[in-house]
Amino acid sequence: MLRHRLRILRVLWLACDCQKCLLIVIGREYLRCLTAGQGWLAPDNVRLPIPIYAMSQSLPANPPVAATSEPRLTSLSHGGGCGCKIAPGVLSGILKSTSAMPIPKELLVGIETADDAAVYQLNDDQALIATTDFFMPIVDDPYDFGRIAATNAISDVYAMGGTPIMALALVGMPIAVLSVATIGRILDGGASACRAAGIPIAGGHTIDSVEPIYGLVALGLVHPNRIKRNASAQVGDKLILGKPLGVGILSAALKKNKLDATGYAQMMAVTTQLNTPGPLLAALPGVHAMTDVTGFALAGHALEIARGAHCTVEIDWPNVPLLSGVRELAAAGHITGASGRNWAAYGAEVQLPPDFAAVQQALLTDPQTSGGLLVSCAPKAVAEVLQIFDQAGFADARVVGDILPARADKRLVVRH
């Protein structure tokens, strides 16, 4: 167990660009070892600027481990996953108050339309995609938390039509509360998602924070002609959603110990599924716009498409795919606070059917973590888009709406 801790410390030390922060972790782990009557073996190739390295260089074969008791990860955060996002209305006010900066011509995508990532042109054939995403725990298992957070961060590269090339880790942990082993499992989970995407974690930054925070800076490449923005939908397009909705509902039930093993497995399957179809979809001439559905929910991200393209989005609610059991869980009251904040921010722009139930509204505004791609494409491209999704394992992908001419009153209309 101790050797495992030391291995984690060595990975953290070598990856962290602010190693002073990590000294706090090492110092507390040193005290833990002394309390257990153990020696200390510094990680290979690490020279610590404290007298720890001069301690014993030998370890017992099976060292005793001091008993520790840690709280549930989700109990340490005020909100989990993409439900932690600042409410859309508040975020809009913050951004409006910031000063405008000069924009170089090479910056092809910036903050103008609340897109998924920034894109900077490098040459005629390559543009760099840069994005970052991090949040507090949505699940209690540290390894699973790391996987979900990393998958979610990488998704923005796919949503722009790009291919990921590397990532940097963003780590904020309450080191007085969580063990090094738990923190290491979070990092291991993130690394596993990056391996699945075929990219390295090339560095990162760590801080001691009140709540556990983990995520990535994700970088990717795309041909300048294949960038897919959320603002380039065309009137007459069909709207296709790649993953079912309901992650926020499941996370709310989990936090109250009301999610069974089947529900948890379903939640993990959808949140750790990389949105790999992105580059293939971007290569199709009939695909005009793309984004991913995350914290602002299906309604919020559909509205971003509508605002950016100066159109109205119509959602065919019966066609929207939902995770199994989420209707019942929502009816039982397992709804995130972010769902209400989302509606408060943009509900005035949405037209709902007269008989649209409160549970359905909660699902429409349910914050998704590592949600599906939302693709706007010409009707003739629908079959090929669905085929790409299906071949990549996205069996729930569905046509969920249409892009209509702009209306004066509402930007999003829901059909029932």
C-alpha positions in Angstrom: 0.0 0.0 0.0 2.8 2.4 0.9 4.7 1.6 -2.2 1.5 2.4 -4.2 1.3 5.8 -2.4 4.9 6.5 -3.4 4.3 5.6 -7.0 1.4 8.0 -7.1 3.5 10.8 -5.5 6.2 10.3 -8.1 3.7 10.6 -10.9 2.2 13.8 -9.3 5.7 15.2 -8.7 6.9 14.7 -12.3 3.6 16.0 -13.9 3.0 19.0 -11.7 4.3 22.3 -12.9 4.0 23.8 -9.4 5.8 21.3 -7.3 5.7 23.5 -4.2 2.0 22.6 -3.9 2.8 19.0 -3.9 5.3 19.3 -1.0 2.3 19.7 1.3 0.9 16.4 0.1 4.3 14.7 0.5 4.8 16.2 4.0 1.5 15.0 5.2 2.1 11.5 3.8 5.5 11.5 5.5 3.7 12.2 8.8 1.2 9.4 8.0 4.2 7.0 7.6 5.8 8.1 10.9 2.4 7.6 12.7 2.3 4.1 11.4 5.9 3.4 12.4 7.1 3.2 8.8 10.1 4.5 7.1 10.1 6.7 4.0 11.4 6.0 0.6 11.5 9.1 -1.7 10.4 8.5 -5.3 13.2 7.8 -7.8 14.9 10.8 -9.4 13.1 13.2 -7.0 15.3 15.4 -4.7 13.1 16.9 -2.1 14.0 20.3 -0.6 13.1 19.0 2.9 14.9 16.5 5.1 12.5 13.7 4.2 14.9 12.2 1.6 17.5 11.5 4.3 15.1 9.1 6.1 15.4 5.3 5.9 15.8 3.9 2.4 14.2 0.5 3.3 10.6 -0.5 3.8 9.0 -3.6 5.4 7.8 -6.2 3.0 4.2 -5.8 4.2 4.0 -2.5 6.0 1.0 -1.8 8.3 -1.4 0.7 7.1 -2.9 3.3 9.4 -6.7 3.2 9.4 -8.3 6.1 7.6 -11.9 7.1 7.1 -12.8 9.2 4.2 -16.2 10.9 3.3 -18.0 10.2 0.1 -16.6 12.2 -2.8 -20.0 13.6 -3.7 -20.5 14.8 -0.1 -17.5 17.2 -0.5 -19.0 19.1 -3.4 -21.9 21.5 -3.6 -22.8 20.2 -7.1 -21.5 17.4 -9.3 -20.3 17.2 -12.9 -21.5 19.8 -15.4 -24.2 20.7 -12.9 -21.5 22.8 -11.2 -21.5 25.3 -14.1 -22.3 28.9 -13.4 -26.0 29.4 -14.5 -26.3 30.6 -18.1 -27.8 34.0 -17.2 -25.1 34.7 -14.6 -22.3 33.6 -17.0 -23.7 35.9 -19.7 -23.6 38.9 -17.3 -20.0 38.1 -16.3 -18.8 37.9 -19.9 -20.6 41.1 -20.9 -18.7 42.9 -18.2 -15.3 41.9 -19.4 -13.2 44.1 -21.6 -12.9 43.3 -25.3 -9.5 42.2 -26.5 -7.8 42.4 -29.9 -8.6 39.3 -31.9 -5.9 38.0 -34.3 -7.0 36.8 -37.7 -5.7 33.3 -36.9 -8.2 32.9 -34.1 -11.0 31.2 -36.1 -13.3 30.5 -33.2 -13.4 32.5 -29.9 -16.0 33.3 -27.3 -18.5 35.1 -29.7 -21.0 32.3 -29.9 -20.3 30.3 -26.7 -18.7 27.5 -28.8 -17.1 24.4 -27.3 -13.5 25.4 -27.9 -11.2 28.0 -29.2 -9.6 27.3 -32.6 -6.4 28.9 -33.9 -5.1 28.4 -37.4 -1.6 27.2 -37.6 -1.2 26.8 -41.4 -3.3 26.0 -44.5 -4.0 22.4 -43.4 -4.0 22.6 -39.6 -5.8 24.5 -36.8 -5.3 24.0 -33.1 -8.3 23.3 -30.9 -7.9 24.3 -27.3 -10.4 23.7 -24.5 -10.6 23.1 -20.8 -13.2 21.5 -18.5 -13.2 20.5 -14.9 -15.7 20.0 -12.1 -16.5 18.5 -8.7 -17.3 14.8 -8.2 -20.5 13.4 -9.8 -19.8 9.9 -8.4 -18.2 8.6 -5.2 -15.7 6.1 -6.8 -12.5 8.1 -7.4 -11.4 6.1 -10.5 -14.9 6.6 -12.1 -14.8 10.3 -11.3 -11.5 10.7 -13.1 -12.8 8.8 -16.2 -16.0 10.9 -16.4 -14.2 14.2 -16.0 -11.5 13.4 -18.6 -14.0 12.0 -21.1 -16.1 15.2 -20.7 -13.2 17.5 -21.3 -12.0 15.6 -24.4 -15.5 15.8 -25.8 -15.2 19.5 -26.8 -12.4 18.6 -29.2 -14.6 16.0 -30.9 -17.5 18.5 -30.9 -15.4 20.9 -33.0 -14.7 18.1 -35.5 -11.1 17.6 -34.3 -8.8 14.8 -33.2 -7.3 15.1 -29.7 -3.5 15.2 -29.5 -2.7 15.7 -25.8 -4.0 16.9 -22.5 -2.9 18.7 -19.3 -4.4 17.7 -15.9 -6.1 20.2 -13.6 -6.2 19.0 -10.1 -7.6 20.7 -7.0 -7.9 18.4 -3.9 -8.7 18.9 -0.2 -5.5 17.1 0.9 -6.4 17.3 4.6 -9.5 15.2 3.8 -8.6 12.8 1.0 -5.7 10.3 1.0 -3.0 10.3 -1.6 -4.3 6.9 -2.7 -7.8 8.3 -3.4 -6.3 11.3 -5.3 -4.1 8.9 -7.2 -7.1 6.9 -8.3 -8.8 10.0 -9.6 -5.7 10.7 -11.7 -5.6 7.1 -12.8 -9.2 7.2 -14.0 -8.4 10.4 -16.0 -5.3 8.7 -17.5 -7.4 5.7 -18.6 -9.8 7.9 -20.5 -6.9 9.6 -22.2 -5.4 6.3 -23.2 -8.7 5.3 -24.7 -8.6 8.5 -26.7 -5.0 7.8 -27.8 -3.5 10.8 -26.1 -1.0 11.5 -23.3 -1.4 13.6 -20.2 1.7 15.8 -20.8 1.6 17.8 -17.6 -0.7 19.8 -15.4 -1.2 21.8 -12.3 -2.3 21.0 -8.7 -3.7 23.0 -5.8 -5.0 22.3 -2.3 -8.7 23.2 -2.6 -11.8 23.0 -0.3 -13.7 20.8 -2.8 -12.3 18.0 -5.0 -11.8 19.3 -8.6 -10.5 17.4 -11.6 -10.4 18.0 -15.3 -8.2 18.6 -18.3 -7.0 21.1 -20.7 -7.5 19.2 -24.0 -5.8 20.1 -27.3 -6.6 18.8 -30.8 -6.1 19.4 -34.4 -8.6 19.9 -37.3 -8.4 21.0 -40.9 -9.6 24.6 -41.1 -12.2 23.6 -43.6 -13.7 21.0 -41.3 -14.3 23.0 -38.2 -17.8 22.6 -37.0 -19.2 25.5 -35.0 -22.4 25.6 -33.0 -23.4 28.7 -35.0 -23.4 27.4 -38.6 -26.7 25.5 -38.7 -28.9 26.1 -41.8 -32.6 26.4 -42.1 -34.1 23.1 -43.2 -31.5 21.1 -41.3 -32.3 18.1 -39.1 -31.1 17.9 -35.6 -29.5 14.6 -34.4 -28.6 13.8 -30.7 -25.9 11.2 -30.1 -26.6 10.1 -26.5 -29.7 9.8 -24.4 -30.6 12.4 -21.7 -30.9 11.9 -17.9 -27.4 12.0 -16.4 -28.2 14.8 -14.1 -31.3 12.9 -12.8 -29.2 9.8 -12.2 -26.5 11.8 -10.4 -29.2 13.5 -8.1 -30.5 10.0 -7.2 -27.0 8.7 -6.5 -26.3 11.5 -4.1 -29.4 10.5 -2.1 -28.5 6.8 -2.3 -31.5 6.1 -4.5 -29.6 4.8 -7.6 -29.3 1.0 -8.0 -26.4 -0.9 -9.5 -28.2 -1.0 -12.9 -28.7 2.7 -12.9 -25.1 3.3 -11.9 -23.8 1.1 -14.7 -26.0 2.9 -17.2 -24.7 6.2 -16.0 -21.1 5.1 -16.3 -21.6 3.7 -19.7 -22.9 7.0 -21.2 -20.6 9.4 -19.4 -17.4 7.5 -20.2 -18.2 6.9 -23.9 -15.9 9.1 -25.9 -17.6 11.2 -28.7 -15.2 9.7 -31.3 -17.6 10.2 -34.3 -16.9 13.9 -34.2 -14.1 14.0 -36.9 -16.0 11.6 -39.2 -19.1 13.7 -38.9 -17.1 16.9 -39.6 -15.8 15.3 -42.8 -19.4 15.0 -44.2 -20.4 17.9 -46.5 -23.9 17.8 -45.2 -23.0 18.4 -41.6 -23.2 22.1 -40.9 -23.0 22.5 -37.2 -22.1 20.5 -34.1 -21.9 20.9 -30.3 -22.1 18.6 -27.3 -24.9 18.6 -24.7 -23.5 19.3 -21.3 -24.4 21.5 -18.3 -26.9 23.8 -20.0 -28.9 20.8 -21.0 -30.5 20.0 -24.4 -32.6 23.1 -24.2 -29.6 25.4 -23.5 -27.3 24.0 -26.1 -30.1 24.0 -28.7 -30.6 27.6 -27.9 -26.9 28.3 -28.5 -27.4 26.9 -32.0 -30.5 29.0 -32.5 -28.8 32.2 -31.4 -25.6 31.6 -33.3 -27.4 30.7 -36.6 -30.2 33.3 -36.1 -32.9 30.6 -36.4 -35.4 28.8 -34.4 -34.9 25.2 -33.2 -37.8 22.9 -33.0 -37.5 19.8 -30.7 -39.7 16.8 -31.3 -39.9 15.6 -27.7 -41.3 12.1 -28.3 -38.1 11.3 -30.4 -35.6 12.5 -27.7 -33.8 9.4 -26.3 -33.8 9.1 -22.5 -31.9 6.9 -20.1 -33.8 4.0 -18.6 -35.7 4.9 -15.4 -35.0 8.7 -15.4 -38.7 9.6 -15.8 -39.5 7.7 -12.6 -36.6 9.1 -10.7 -37.4 12.7 -11.8 -41.1 12.1 -10.7 -39.7 11.0 -7.3 -38.0 14.4 -7.0 -34.4 13.5 -8.0 -33.8 16.7 -9.9 -30.6 18.8 -9.8 -30.6 22.4 -8.7 -28.9 23.3 -12.0 -32.1 22.2 -13.9 -34.1 25.0 -12.2 -31.2 27.5 -12.7 -31.1 26.6 -16.4 -34.8 27.2 -16.8 -34.7 30.5 -15.0 -31.9 31.7 -17.3 -33.4 30.8 -20.7 -37.0 29.7 -20.1 -38.4 32.9 -21.6 -37.0 31.9 -25.0 -38.7 28.5 -25.0 -42.2 27.6 -26.0 -43.5 24.4 -24.4 -46.7 22.5 -25.3 -49.7 23.3 -23.0 -49.7 19.8 -21.5 -45.9 19.5 -21.0 -45.4 18.0 -17.6 -43.0 19.3 -15.0 -41.0 16.0 -15.2 -40.5 16.5 -19.0 -39.4 20.1 -18.4 -36.9 18.8 -15.9 -35.5 16.4 -18.4 -35.3 19.1 -21.1 -33.2 21.3 -18.7 -31.3 18.4 -17.1 -27.6 19.2 -17.0 -25.7 16.5 -18.8 -22.1 15.5 -18.0 -20.1 14.1 -21.0 -23.3 14.2 -23.0 -23.9 13.4 -26.6 -23.1 15.3 -29.8 -25.8 17.5 -31.2 -25.5 17.6 -35.0 -27.3 19.9 -37.4 -27.2 18.4 -40.9 -29.0 18.5 -44.3 -31.8 16.0 -44.6 -29.9 14.0 -47.2 -27.1 13.5 -44.8 -29.2 12.0 -42.0 -28.8 8.4 -42.9 -25.0 8.7 -43.1 -24.8 10.6 -39.8 -26.9 7.9 -38.1 -24.7 5.2 -39.6 -21.5 6.8 -38.3 -23.1 7.0 -34.8 -24.3 3.4 -35.0 -20.9 2.0 -36.1 -19.2 3.8 -33.3 -21.5 2.2 -30.7 -24.0 5.1 -30.3 -27.2 3.0 -30.7 -29.5 5.6 -29.1 -28.7 8.4 -31.6 -31.9 9.9 -32.9 -33.3 12.7 -35.1 -34.8 15.0 -32.5 -35.7 18.2 -34.3 -35.5 20.7 -37.1 -33.9 24.1 -37.9 -36.6 26.6 -38.8 -36.6 30.2 -39.9 -36.2 32.6 -36.9 -39.3 33.6 -35.1 -39.8 36.9 -33.4 -40.9 35.5 -30.1 -39.2 32.1 -29.4 -35.9 30.6 -30.3 -36.7 27.1 -29.1 -40.1 25.4 -29.7 -40.9 22.0 -28.2 -43.4 19.7 -30.0 -45.2 17.0 -28.0 
